[in-house]
Amino acid sequence: MPIPLPNLDDRTFDDLVAEGKRLIPGLAPSWTDHNPSDPGITLIELFACVTEMLLYRVDRIGDVNKLAFLRLLRGAPGLEEPTGPIDEALAAAIVALRTEQRAVTAADLERLARSFEGVARAHCVPEVDLESGAPDALAKGHLSLVVVPTATTSGYPFAPTDLLVRVKGNRDAPTPDGGLDARCLLATHLHLVPAKPRPLKLSATLHLYPEGSAQEVQEQAQREIERYLDPLLGGADGSGWSFGSDLQPSRFYALLDGLDGVDYVSALLLDLDGQQGSWTTKANELPQLAEGGLSLSIQRQGTRPGAES
């Protein structure tokens, strides 16, 4: 709720003249002529007129005051003066104050990173220096930000160096669009890194219903697995593969079992960089289906219940 402004211009000319006349008996008892023709009354009216003008000015906020307030809101006296109406510039400055500028929490840093052109996703890992190559080592005062670019950025889905440099910026030489380094708290060491690909191979045996098409199931399985691992559209909720999430065979069992024409799945095996089993991916890792990494053995089963043999 805004603070109500006081009305300083609450005395009229008649009020000031009447109050001046009321003071005469106490200050000058011998002054008995209070008619407008009296020179003393003329002086009282003159002072009342000047006082009324001064009160009017005090109650008004001029352009000079507004300009000083605008500079205070912007926080940078070197900015160009507004060319349009000062009131519109003030309103725009007040609205700009609602824009998030500082990164205090990990969520703040991720939101600010996504505001840069070319950044689709960002994942912040506190107290870790991923640039050092030791994702499990505790690093006090360090923040690592994993950046995933948009599909139109060169090097998709892994951020190129020029994008990381532009988003990070330089605290000692801030850029016009405000790099993230200048928005972090003092004594914070910010590290921007691209997501790290982890080649994944999957082999499974699919048992089809008699009417199921082996070629269609093969193509659909390829599409669904690539979509599930997509850094922007994958994951369980379709918002991209979640950094640090579990990579378990059970998820792929459910995915392949839901394909049209598939009765059930058996003998599913995951191979991540030559290691078989299930894993929890690191904070900066994105599993990707390797080239030719999908191997499906398709077999026929009996008919669906109720279907003609």
C-alpha positions as CSV (number, residue, x, y, z in Angstrom):
1,M,0.0,0.0,0.0
2,P,1.5,3.3,-1.0
3,I,2.2,6.1,1.6
4,P,-0.5,8.8,1.1
5,L,1.0,12.2,0.2
6,P,0.1,15.1,2.6
7,N,-1.7,18.1,1.2
8,L,0.6,21.1,2.0
9,D,-1.5,23.6,0.1
10,D,-4.4,23.6,2.6
11,R,-4.5,27.4,3.4
12,T,-6.3,29.9,1.1
13,F,-5.7,33.6,0.8
14,D,-8.7,34.4,2.9
15,D,-7.6,32.0,5.6
16,L,-4.2,33.7,5.8
17,V,-5.6,37.2,5.9
18,A,-8.1,36.3,8.6
19,E,-5.4,34.7,10.8
20,G,-3.2,37.8,10.3
21,K,-6.0,40.0,11.6
22,R,-6.6,37.8,14.6
23,L,-3.0,38.3,15.7
24,I,-3.2,42.1,15.6
25,P,-4.9,42.6,19.1
26,G,-2.3,40.6,20.9
27,L,0.7,42.1,19.1
28,A,-0.4,45.7,18.5
29,P,-3.4,46.6,20.8
30,S,-3.3,50.2,19.6
31,W,-3.9,49.1,16.0
32,T,-7.7,49.4,15.7
33,D,-8.3,50.1,12.0
34,H,-8.6,46.8,10.3
35,N,-10.3,48.1,7.1
36,P,-8.8,47.2,3.7
37,S,-7.8,50.9,3.3
38,D,-5.4,50.7,6.2
39,P,-1.7,50.4,5.0
40,G,-1.0,47.7,7.6
41,I,-3.9,45.5,6.3
42,T,-2.5,46.0,2.8
43,L,0.8,44.6,3.9
44,I,-1.0,41.6,5.6
45,E,-2.8,40.9,2.3
46,L,0.5,41.2,0.4
47,F,2.2,38.7,2.7
48,A,-0.9,36.4,2.5
49,C,-0.6,36.4,-1.3
50,V,3.1,35.6,-1.3
51,T,2.5,32.8,1.4
52,E,-0.2,31.3,-0.7
53,M,2.1,31.1,-3.8
54,L,4.9,29.5,-1.7
55,L,2.5,26.9,-0.3
56,Y,1.3,26.1,-3.8
57,R,4.9,25.5,-5.0
58,V,5.8,23.4,-1.9
59,D,2.8,21.1,-2.7
60,R,3.9,20.5,-6.2
61,I,6.7,18.1,-7.5
62,G,8.5,19.8,-10.4
63,D,10.3,18.2,-13.3
64,V,13.7,18.9,-11.6
65,N,12.6,16.8,-8.6
66,K,11.1,14.1,-10.8
67,L,14.4,13.9,-12.8
68,A,16.4,13.6,-9.6
69,F,14.0,10.8,-8.4
70,L,14.3,9.1,-11.8
71,R,18.1,9.1,-11.5
72,L,17.8,7.6,-8.1
73,L,15.5,4.8,-9.3
74,R,17.8,4.0,-12.2
75,G,20.9,3.9,-10.0
76,A,23.1,5.2,-12.7
77,P,23.5,9.0,-13.2
78,G,25.3,8.5,-16.5
79,L,22.2,7.2,-18.3
80,E,20.7,9.4,-21.0
81,E,18.0,11.8,-19.9
82,P,14.4,11.0,-21.0
83,T,13.4,12.5,-24.3
84,G,9.6,12.0,-23.7
85,P,7.3,13.0,-20.8
86,I,9.1,12.7,-17.5
87,D,6.0,10.9,-16.0
88,E,6.2,8.1,-18.5
89,A,9.9,7.7,-17.9
90,L,9.2,7.4,-14.1
91,A,6.4,4.9,-14.7
92,A,8.8,2.8,-16.8
93,A,11.5,3.0,-14.2
94,I,9.2,1.8,-11.5
95,V,8.0,-1.1,-13.6
96,A,11.7,-2.0,-14.3
97,L,12.3,-2.3,-10.6
98,R,10.0,-5.3,-10.6
99,T,12.3,-7.1,-13.0
100,E,14.6,-9.6,-11.3
101,Q,18.2,-8.4,-11.6
102,R,20.0,-10.2,-8.8
103,A,20.8,-13.9,-8.4
104,V,20.6,-14.9,-4.8
105,T,19.4,-18.5,-5.0
106,A,20.0,-21.2,-7.5
107,A,16.5,-20.8,-8.9
108,D,17.2,-17.0,-9.4
109,L,20.2,-17.9,-11.5
110,E,18.4,-20.4,-13.6
111,R,15.6,-17.9,-14.3
112,L,18.0,-15.2,-15.3
113,A,19.9,-17.5,-17.5
114,R,16.8,-18.5,-19.4
115,S,16.1,-14.8,-20.2
116,F,19.2,-14.7,-22.5
117,E,18.6,-15.3,-26.2
118,G,19.8,-18.8,-27.2
119,V,19.3,-20.4,-23.7
120,A,16.6,-23.0,-23.4
121,R,17.4,-24.6,-20.1
122,A,19.7,-24.0,-17.2
123,H,20.6,-26.1,-14.2
124,C,22.4,-24.6,-11.2
125,V,24.6,-26.7,-8.9
126,P,25.7,-24.9,-5.7
127,E,29.1,-25.4,-4.1
128,V,30.5,-27.3,-7.1
129,D,33.1,-26.3,-9.7
130,L,32.2,-28.2,-12.8
131,E,34.9,-26.5,-14.8
132,S,37.5,-28.2,-12.7
133,G,36.3,-31.6,-13.8
134,A,35.5,-32.7,-10.3
135,P,31.7,-32.7,-10.1
136,D,31.7,-34.5,-6.7
137,A,34.1,-32.2,-5.0
138,L,32.7,-29.6,-2.5
139,A,33.7,-26.0,-3.5
140,K,32.5,-23.3,-1.0
141,G,31.5,-20.1,-2.7
142,H,31.3,-21.6,-6.1
143,L,28.2,-21.9,-8.4
144,S,28.1,-24.0,-11.6
145,L,25.5,-23.4,-14.2
146,V,24.8,-26.1,-16.8
147,V,23.4,-24.4,-20.0
148,V,21.3,-26.1,-22.7
149,P,20.8,-23.9,-25.8
150,T,17.8,-23.7,-28.0
151,A,17.4,-26.0,-31.0
152,T,18.5,-23.2,-33.4
153,T,21.8,-22.6,-31.6
154,S,25.0,-23.9,-33.2
155,G,26.2,-27.1,-31.4
156,Y,22.7,-28.1,-30.2
157,P,22.1,-29.6,-27.7
158,F,25.4,-28.7,-26.2
159,A,26.1,-25.0,-25.7
160,P,29.0,-23.4,-27.7
161,T,31.7,-21.4,-26.1
162,D,30.5,-18.0,-27.4
163,L,27.1,-18.5,-25.8
164,L,28.6,-19.4,-22.4
165,V,30.9,-16.3,-22.6
166,R,28.0,-14.0,-23.5
167,V,25.7,-15.3,-20.7
168,K,28.4,-15.2,-18.1
169,G,29.7,-11.7,-18.9
170,N,32.3,-10.0,-16.8
171,R,31.8,-8.6,-13.3
172,D,34.6,-6.1,-13.8
173,A,33.3,-4.9,-17.2
174,P,29.5,-5.3,-17.2
175,T,27.8,-5.6,-20.7
176,P,24.6,-3.7,-21.7
177,D,22.5,-6.8,-21.4
178,G,24.1,-7.6,-17.9
179,G,26.0,-10.9,-17.8
180,L,25.2,-13.3,-14.9
181,D,28.6,-12.8,-13.2
182,A,27.7,-9.2,-12.4
183,R,24.4,-10.2,-10.9
184,C,25.7,-12.7,-8.5
185,L,26.5,-12.0,-4.8
186,L,29.9,-10.7,-4.0
187,A,32.6,-13.4,-3.4
188,T,30.6,-15.8,-5.6
189,H,32.6,-17.7,-8.2
190,L,30.4,-18.5,-11.2
191,H,31.2,-21.3,-13.7
192,L,29.2,-21.9,-16.9
193,V,29.6,-25.2,-18.5
194,P,27.8,-27.0,-21.4
195,A,25.9,-30.2,-20.7
196,K,28.0,-33.3,-21.1
197,P,26.7,-36.1,-23.5
198,R,26.7,-39.7,-22.3
199,P,26.3,-42.2,-25.2
200,L,23.7,-44.7,-24.3
201,K,23.1,-48.1,-26.0
202,L,19.9,-50.1,-25.4
203,S,19.1,-53.7,-26.4
204,A,15.9,-55.4,-25.8
205,T,13.6,-58.2,-26.9
206,L,10.1,-57.2,-28.0
207,H,7.3,-59.7,-28.2
208,L,4.6,-58.6,-30.6
209,Y,1.0,-59.5,-31.2
210,P,0.4,-61.3,-34.5
211,E,-1.0,-58.1,-36.1
212,G,1.9,-55.9,-35.0
213,S,4.3,-54.6,-37.6
214,A,8.0,-55.2,-36.8
215,Q,9.1,-52.3,-39.0
216,E,6.6,-49.9,-37.5
217,V,7.5,-51.0,-34.0
218,Q,11.2,-50.5,-34.7
219,E,10.7,-47.0,-36.1
220,Q,8.3,-46.0,-33.2
221,A,10.8,-47.3,-30.6
222,Q,13.6,-45.2,-32.1
223,R,11.4,-42.1,-32.0
224,E,10.1,-42.6,-28.5
225,I,13.5,-43.3,-27.0
226,E,15.0,-40.3,-28.7
227,R,12.1,-38.2,-27.5
228,Y,12.4,-39.5,-24.0
229,L,16.1,-38.6,-23.9
230,D,15.6,-35.2,-25.6
231,P,17.3,-32.4,-23.6
232,L,14.4,-30.0,-24.3
233,L,11.3,-32.3,-24.7
234,G,12.3,-35.5,-22.9
235,G,11.8,-36.7,-19.4
236,A,8.6,-37.9,-17.7
237,D,6.9,-34.5,-17.9
238,G,8.1,-33.5,-21.4
239,S,10.2,-30.5,-20.2
240,G,13.6,-32.1,-20.9
241,W,15.7,-34.8,-19.3
242,S,16.1,-33.9,-15.7
243,F,19.8,-33.3,-14.7
244,G,20.9,-35.7,-12.0
245,S,17.9,-38.1,-12.5
246,D,18.1,-41.9,-12.4
247,L,18.7,-43.8,-15.6
248,Q,17.0,-47.1,-14.9
249,P,16.0,-50.1,-17.2
250,S,12.4,-50.0,-15.7
251,R,11.7,-46.7,-17.4
252,F,12.6,-48.1,-20.8
253,Y,10.6,-51.3,-20.1
254,A,7.5,-49.1,-19.6
255,L,8.3,-47.0,-22.6
256,L,8.7,-50.0,-25.0
257,D,5.9,-51.9,-23.5
258,G,3.5,-49.1,-24.3
259,L,4.2,-49.2,-28.1
260,D,1.5,-50.2,-30.4
261,G,1.6,-53.9,-31.3
262,V,4.0,-54.8,-28.4
263,D,2.7,-57.5,-26.0
264,Y,5.6,-57.4,-23.6
265,V,9.3,-56.7,-23.3
266,S,12.1,-59.0,-22.1
267,A,15.9,-59.0,-21.7
268,L,16.3,-55.3,-21.7
269,L,19.9,-54.1,-21.2
270,L,21.3,-50.5,-20.9
271,D,24.9,-49.8,-21.7
272,L,26.3,-46.3,-20.7
273,D,29.9,-45.7,-21.8
274,G,30.6,-49.4,-21.6
275,Q,29.0,-50.0,-18.2
276,Q,25.8,-52.0,-17.9
277,G,23.1,-51.6,-15.3
278,S,21.4,-48.5,-13.9
279,W,22.9,-45.2,-12.9
280,T,22.2,-41.7,-11.4
281,T,23.5,-39.2,-14.0
282,K,25.8,-36.4,-12.9
283,A,24.6,-32.9,-12.5
284,N,25.9,-31.9,-15.9
285,E,25.2,-35.0,-17.9
286,L,22.6,-35.7,-20.6
287,P,22.3,-39.3,-21.8
288,Q,22.0,-39.5,-25.6
289,L,21.1,-42.5,-27.7
290,A,24.4,-43.4,-29.5
291,E,24.6,-43.8,-33.2
292,G,23.2,-47.2,-33.9
293,G,22.8,-47.7,-30.2
294,L,19.3,-49.2,-30.4
295,S,19.3,-53.0,-30.9
296,L,15.8,-54.7,-30.8
297,S,15.1,-58.4,-31.2
298,I,11.5,-58.7,-32.3
299,Q,9.6,-61.9,-31.8
300,R,5.9,-62.9,-32.4
301,Q,3.5,-63.9,-29.7
302,G,0.1,-65.4,-29.6
303,T,-3.0,-63.5,-30.6
304,R,-4.6,-60.8,-28.5
305,P,-7.3,-62.1,-26.2
306,G,-10.5,-62.3,-28.2
307,A,-8.8,-61.8,-31.5
308,E,-9.3,-64.3,-34.4
309,S,-6.5,-66.8,-34.8
